[in-house]
Amino acid sequence: MGRIVAIAVLLALTTGLILFLGCAGKEKQQTQENPSTNVPAQMKDYSEQLSECGKLNDINRAKDFCITNIAIDKKDPAICDTNSDYKYECRAQVFAKLDRCLELSPPIYQAGCFIYMSEQQQNIGICDRIKEIDRNSWEDVRDDCYLNYYGIFNMTGSTKQKNNDPAICEGLLSRSGRNICYYNMAEAHGDASFCDKYVAESKGEIGSKDNCYFKIAMKKNKGELCDKISDYVYAQQQCYYRIAKEKSDASLCEKIPTGEEVRERLIQECLKDGGAEVTCSQISGQSLRKQCYYDIAAIQKDESVCEKLTDKYEKEYCQSLATEGSTSS
């Protein structure tokens, strides 16, 4: 979750910067030609100048550029705070020199500055300077910079050519960075071997790896890839069903597990993992889900499993199974 928030902040930081870099020169020329958009040189202080910026028509972001130009001219990033919508890109311009990226606060803005500059200066080596930032998991952010540079993971919103060279993935440092890279390579090349390289440890990563296999299976109409999907409760069944329908191959339908088979596999997983709360709750059918709780309560002789049942009589029956240690379907 923390990384998602960090990426969201970086996206907010980056949304308009490329437009600024591409249009700043043109905007400067326009303001020189049009006296109504110039900030008078004789203004006495910042507030008066900023007041004049506020009077500008915001077409082509004239007001934003006016405030940014003042901040750059005065070398004062605090001026950027008067424009809440674009204050981060304004600060990035004030600290345009790489060494000054490290003066931004908090550290996530320093990372954003390096990410921008690597793209603008076409220098992937700038991403490596992210390790100078005082923050944990800098490898994740450094990898985000690489992925952005190669167009695999767009953080700046700029149009860029996507590089689908698999060697990129091998140069990344973090598990999350490599996983994003392998996932994208699988899609780009239609090659499930990249899904095999995806290291799934968390529940979210397991779901992403399943989705990787699912997408390639659909793209290539390869039913054998459905076997690699761990979510046999839903995703694996959908995989077999869709490919069987597309290829008119009834033999694939035979691979779809029955409700009873799904229940048995869930029970096995539950016994291995030591808990019924998540395992049984994955069953969508009410009858099978109830039977799953009955079975686990009986096998583990654990009445607490029955607390997940809401019906009074079903709960009492479940508790009796836990006491007697036998099941009935």
C-alpha positions as CSV (number, residue, x, y, z in Angstrom):
1,M,0.0,0.0,0.0
2,G,2.8,2.4,0.9
3,R,4.4,2.0,-2.5
4,I,1.0,2.6,-4.2
5,V,0.6,5.9,-2.3
6,A,4.2,6.9,-3.2
7,I,3.5,6.2,-6.9
8,A,0.3,8.2,-6.7
9,V,2.3,11.1,-5.2
10,L,4.8,10.8,-8.0
11,L,2.1,10.8,-10.6
12,A,0.6,13.9,-9.1
13,L,4.1,15.4,-9.2
14,T,4.7,14.5,-12.8
15,T,1.3,15.1,-14.5
16,G,2.1,18.4,-16.2
17,L,5.9,18.7,-16.1
18,I,6.5,17.4,-19.6
19,L,4.0,19.8,-21.0
20,F,5.8,22.6,-19.2
21,L,9.2,21.5,-20.5
22,G,7.9,21.2,-24.0
23,C,5.9,24.5,-24.0
24,A,7.9,26.8,-21.7
25,G,10.0,28.2,-24.5
26,K,7.0,28.8,-26.7
27,E,5.1,30.3,-23.8
28,K,8.0,32.7,-23.0
29,Q,8.0,33.9,-26.6
30,Q,4.2,34.4,-26.5
31,T,4.4,36.5,-23.3
32,Q,7.1,38.6,-24.8
33,E,5.0,39.3,-27.8
34,N,1.9,40.0,-25.7
35,P,2.4,42.8,-23.1
36,S,-0.8,41.8,-21.3
37,T,0.9,38.5,-20.1
38,N,4.2,40.1,-19.0
39,V,4.9,40.5,-15.3
40,P,6.0,44.2,-15.0
41,A,9.6,44.6,-14.1
42,Q,9.0,47.5,-11.7
43,M,6.9,45.4,-9.3
44,K,8.1,45.9,-5.7
45,D,7.6,42.5,-4.2
46,Y,6.5,38.9,-4.8
47,S,3.0,39.5,-3.7
48,E,2.4,42.2,-6.2
49,Q,3.9,40.1,-9.0
50,L,1.9,37.1,-8.0
51,S,-1.2,39.3,-7.9
52,E,-0.6,40.2,-11.5
53,C,-0.2,36.5,-12.4
54,G,-3.6,35.9,-10.8
55,K,-5.2,38.4,-13.3
56,L,-4.0,36.4,-16.3
57,N,-6.3,34.3,-18.4
58,D,-5.5,30.7,-17.7
59,I,-5.6,29.7,-21.4
60,N,-2.5,27.7,-22.2
61,R,-1.7,27.7,-18.4
62,A,-0.4,31.3,-18.6
63,K,-1.0,31.8,-14.9
64,D,0.8,28.6,-14.0
65,F,3.8,29.6,-16.1
66,C,3.8,33.1,-14.7
67,I,4.1,31.8,-11.1
68,T,6.7,29.2,-12.1
69,N,8.8,31.8,-13.9
70,I,8.8,34.1,-10.8
71,A,9.9,31.2,-8.6
72,I,12.7,30.3,-11.0
73,D,13.8,33.9,-11.3
74,K,13.9,34.4,-7.5
75,K,15.2,30.9,-6.8
76,D,12.5,30.6,-4.2
77,P,10.5,27.3,-4.2
78,A,8.1,28.6,-1.6
79,I,6.5,30.8,-4.3
80,C,5.4,27.5,-5.9
81,D,3.1,26.9,-3.0
82,T,0.8,29.7,-4.2
83,N,-0.3,27.4,-7.0
84,S,-1.5,24.2,-5.3
85,D,-2.4,22.4,-8.5
86,Y,1.1,22.6,-10.1
87,K,3.4,23.4,-7.1
88,Y,5.3,20.1,-7.5
89,E,6.3,20.6,-11.1
90,C,7.1,24.2,-10.3
91,R,9.5,23.1,-7.5
92,A,11.1,20.6,-9.9
93,Q,11.8,23.5,-12.2
94,V,13.3,25.6,-9.4
95,F,15.6,22.7,-8.5
96,A,16.3,21.8,-12.2
97,K,20.0,21.0,-11.5
98,L,20.5,17.4,-10.5
99,D,22.4,18.2,-7.3
100,R,19.5,20.3,-6.1
101,C,17.0,17.4,-6.5
102,L,18.3,16.3,-3.1
103,E,17.2,19.6,-1.6
104,L,13.5,18.8,-2.2
105,S,11.4,17.6,0.7
106,P,10.0,15.1,1.4
107,P,12.3,12.4,-0.2
108,I,9.6,11.2,-2.6
109,Y,9.9,14.6,-4.5
110,Q,13.6,14.0,-4.8
111,A,12.9,10.8,-6.5
112,G,10.4,12.5,-8.8
113,C,13.0,15.1,-9.7
114,F,15.6,12.4,-10.7
115,I,12.9,10.5,-12.7
116,Y,12.1,13.6,-14.6
117,M,15.7,14.5,-15.3
118,S,16.6,11.0,-16.5
119,E,13.8,11.3,-19.0
120,Q,14.5,14.8,-20.1
121,Q,18.3,14.4,-20.4
122,Q,17.9,10.9,-21.9
123,N,20.3,9.5,-19.3
124,I,19.4,6.3,-17.6
125,G,22.3,6.7,-15.2
126,I,20.5,9.5,-13.4
127,C,18.1,6.9,-12.0
128,D,21.0,5.4,-10.1
129,R,21.4,8.6,-8.1
130,I,18.1,7.7,-6.3
131,K,20.2,5.6,-4.0
132,E,21.5,8.9,-2.6
133,I,18.0,9.6,-1.2
134,D,17.6,9.0,2.5
135,R,14.7,6.5,2.4
136,N,14.1,2.8,2.7
137,S,13.4,0.6,-0.3
138,W,15.2,3.0,-2.6
139,E,15.7,0.0,-5.0
140,D,11.9,0.0,-5.7
141,V,11.9,3.7,-6.7
142,R,15.2,3.3,-8.7
143,D,13.5,0.4,-10.6
144,D,10.4,2.6,-11.2
145,C,12.8,5.2,-12.8
146,Y,14.2,2.5,-15.1
147,L,10.8,1.2,-16.0
148,N,9.6,4.8,-16.7
149,Y,12.7,5.5,-18.8
150,Y,12.1,2.5,-21.0
151,G,8.4,3.2,-21.3
152,I,7.3,0.0,-19.5
153,F,5.8,1.8,-16.5
154,N,4.8,5.4,-17.4
155,M,5.1,7.7,-14.4
156,T,5.3,11.0,-16.1
157,G,2.4,10.8,-18.6
158,S,4.7,11.7,-21.5
159,T,4.5,9.8,-24.8
160,K,7.4,7.5,-25.1
161,Q,8.4,4.5,-27.1
162,K,8.1,1.2,-25.1
163,N,11.2,-0.9,-25.1
164,N,10.4,-4.6,-25.0
165,D,14.0,-5.9,-24.5
166,P,13.8,-8.7,-21.9
167,A,17.3,-7.8,-20.8
168,I,15.9,-4.7,-19.0
169,C,14.3,-7.0,-16.4
170,E,17.6,-8.6,-15.5
171,G,19.1,-5.2,-14.6
172,L,16.4,-4.3,-12.0
173,L,17.1,-4.6,-8.3
174,S,13.8,-5.2,-6.6
175,R,11.4,-8.1,-6.8
176,S,8.5,-5.8,-7.5
177,G,10.4,-4.0,-10.3
178,R,11.3,-7.3,-12.0
179,N,7.8,-8.6,-11.6
180,I,6.3,-5.6,-13.3
181,C,8.9,-6.0,-16.1
182,Y,8.3,-9.7,-16.6
183,Y,4.5,-9.2,-16.6
184,N,4.9,-6.6,-19.4
185,M,7.3,-8.7,-21.3
186,A,4.9,-11.6,-21.2
187,E,2.2,-9.4,-22.7
188,A,4.5,-7.8,-25.3
189,H,6.0,-11.1,-26.5
190,G,3.0,-13.4,-25.9
191,D,5.4,-15.6,-24.0
192,A,4.3,-17.4,-20.8
193,S,7.9,-18.1,-19.8
194,F,8.1,-14.6,-18.5
195,C,5.2,-15.4,-16.2
196,D,7.2,-18.3,-14.9
197,K,9.9,-15.8,-13.8
198,Y,7.4,-13.8,-11.8
199,V,8.1,-14.3,-8.1
200,A,4.8,-14.3,-6.2
201,E,5.0,-14.2,-2.4
202,S,2.1,-12.0,-1.4
203,K,-1.6,-12.6,-2.2
204,G,-1.6,-9.7,-4.6
205,E,1.4,-11.0,-6.4
206,I,-0.1,-14.5,-6.7
207,G,-3.2,-12.9,-8.3
208,S,-1.0,-10.9,-10.7
209,K,0.9,-14.1,-11.7
210,D,-2.3,-15.9,-12.3
211,N,-3.5,-13.0,-14.4
212,C,-0.3,-13.2,-16.4
213,Y,-0.9,-16.8,-17.3
214,F,-4.6,-16.1,-18.0
215,K,-3.8,-13.3,-20.4
216,I,-1.3,-15.4,-22.4
217,A,-3.6,-18.4,-22.4
218,M,-6.4,-16.2,-23.9
219,K,-4.1,-14.6,-26.4
220,K,-2.5,-17.9,-27.6
221,N,-5.6,-20.1,-27.0
222,K,-3.3,-22.5,-25.0
223,G,-5.4,-24.6,-22.6
224,E,-2.3,-26.0,-20.9
225,L,-1.5,-22.6,-19.5
226,C,-4.7,-22.8,-17.4
227,D,-3.0,-25.6,-15.4
228,K,-0.6,-23.0,-14.1
229,I,-3.2,-20.8,-12.6
230,S,-3.4,-21.2,-8.8
231,D,-6.9,-19.8,-8.4
232,Y,-8.8,-23.0,-9.3
233,V,-12.0,-21.7,-7.6
234,Y,-12.6,-19.1,-10.4
235,A,-9.8,-18.0,-12.7
236,Q,-8.7,-21.5,-13.8
237,Q,-12.3,-22.6,-14.5
238,Q,-12.8,-19.4,-16.6
239,C,-9.6,-20.1,-18.5
240,Y,-10.6,-23.6,-19.5
241,Y,-14.2,-22.5,-20.3
242,R,-13.2,-19.6,-22.6
243,I,-10.6,-21.5,-24.5
244,A,-12.8,-24.6,-24.9
245,K,-15.5,-22.3,-26.3
246,E,-13.1,-20.5,-28.6
247,K,-11.6,-23.7,-29.9
248,S,-14.8,-25.8,-29.7
249,D,-12.8,-28.4,-27.8
250,A,-15.1,-30.3,-25.3
251,S,-12.1,-32.1,-23.9
252,L,-11.0,-28.9,-22.1
253,C,-14.3,-28.8,-20.4
254,E,-13.4,-32.0,-18.6
255,K,-10.5,-30.2,-17.0
256,I,-12.9,-27.8,-15.2
257,P,-13.1,-29.1,-11.6
258,T,-16.4,-30.0,-10.1
259,G,-17.8,-28.3,-7.0
260,E,-16.8,-31.3,-5.0
261,E,-13.3,-31.3,-6.4
262,V,-12.9,-27.6,-5.6
263,R,-14.1,-28.3,-2.0
264,E,-11.6,-31.1,-1.5
265,R,-8.7,-29.0,-2.8
266,L,-9.7,-26.1,-0.6
267,I,-9.8,-28.4,2.4
268,Q,-6.4,-29.7,1.6
269,E,-5.1,-26.2,1.4
270,C,-6.8,-25.3,4.7
271,L,-5.2,-28.2,6.5
272,K,-1.8,-27.2,5.1
273,D,-2.2,-23.5,5.9
274,G,-3.9,-24.1,9.3
275,G,-7.0,-22.0,8.9
276,A,-10.5,-22.2,7.4
277,E,-11.3,-18.5,7.5
278,V,-9.8,-17.6,4.2
279,T,-9.9,-21.0,2.5
280,C,-13.6,-21.9,2.9
281,S,-14.7,-18.3,2.4
282,Q,-13.4,-18.6,-1.2
283,I,-16.2,-20.9,-2.1
284,S,-19.0,-18.9,-3.7
285,G,-21.7,-21.6,-3.4
286,Q,-23.4,-21.5,0.0
287,S,-23.9,-25.2,0.3
288,L,-20.3,-26.1,-0.5
289,R,-19.0,-23.4,1.7
290,K,-21.1,-24.7,4.6
291,Q,-19.9,-28.2,4.0
292,C,-16.3,-26.9,3.9
293,Y,-16.7,-25.5,7.5
294,Y,-18.3,-28.8,8.6
295,D,-15.4,-30.8,7.2
296,I,-12.6,-28.6,8.7
297,A,-14.4,-28.5,12.1
298,A,-14.6,-32.3,12.1
299,I,-11.0,-33.0,10.9
300,Q,-9.4,-30.4,13.2
301,K,-11.8,-31.0,16.1
302,D,-12.1,-27.2,16.4
303,E,-15.4,-25.7,17.3
304,S,-14.2,-22.2,16.6
305,V,-14.4,-22.9,12.9
306,C,-18.2,-23.0,13.3
307,E,-18.3,-19.4,14.4
308,K,-18.3,-18.5,10.7
309,L,-21.7,-20.0,10.3
310,T,-24.6,-17.6,11.0
311,D,-27.5,-20.0,11.2
312,K,-28.0,-21.3,14.8
313,Y,-28.8,-24.9,13.9
314,E,-26.0,-25.1,11.3
315,K,-23.6,-23.8,13.9
316,E,-24.8,-26.4,16.5
317,Y,-24.5,-29.2,14.0
318,C,-21.0,-28.0,13.1
319,Q,-20.0,-28.0,16.8
320,S,-21.3,-31.5,17.2
321,L,-19.1,-32.6,14.3
322,A,-16.1,-31.0,15.9
323,T,-16.9,-32.9,19.1
324,E,-17.6,-36.2,17.4
325,G,-14.9,-35.9,14.7
326,S,-17.1,-37.2,11.9
327,T,-18.6,-35.5,8.8
328,S,-21.8,-35.9,6.9
329,S,-22.5,-34.3,3.5
